[in-house]
């Protein structure tokens, strides 16, 4: 009978650990008027070094591809 009790406790513990992130998200979501991470800006409104660098790389690659194409 002790094996069943130990297994039950282990399964409860595993379930609690597995669903803890979901519980935390729900807790945060209900805190600030349905915004789980506070005030966030929509994508693209704030300047980003990574986005700027990616745009420069894409423009450079496009320029290099256009130079290597033979004109018809």
Secondary structure in CASP SS format (residue, H / E / C, confidence):
PFRMAT SS
TARGET T0000
AUTHOR 0000-0000-0000
METHOD secondary structure of the structure
MODEL  1
X C 1.00
X H 1.00
X H 1.00
X H 1.00
X H 1.00
X H 1.00
X H 1.00
X H 1.00
X H 1.00
X H 1.00
X H 1.00
X H 1.00
X H 1.00
X H 1.00
X H 1.00
X H 1.00
X H 1.00
X H 1.00
X H 1.00
X H 1.00
X H 1.00
X H 1.00
X H 1.00
X H 1.00
X H 1.00
X H 1.00
X H 1.00
X H 1.00
X H 1.00
X H 1.00
X H 1.00
X C 1.00
X C 1.00
X C 1.00
X C 1.00
X C 1.00
X C 1.00
X C 1.00
X C 1.00
X C 1.00
X C 1.00
X C 1.00
X C 1.00
X C 1.00
X C 1.00
X C 1.00
X C 1.00
X C 1.00
X H 1.00
X H 1.00
X H 1.00
X H 1.00
X H 1.00
X H 1.00
X H 1.00
X H 1.00
X H 1.00
X H 1.00
X H 1.00
X H 1.00
X H 1.00
X H 1.00
X H 1.00
X H 1.00
X H 1.00
X H 1.00
X H 1.00
X H 1.00
X C 1.00
X C 1.00
X C 1.00
X C 1.00
END
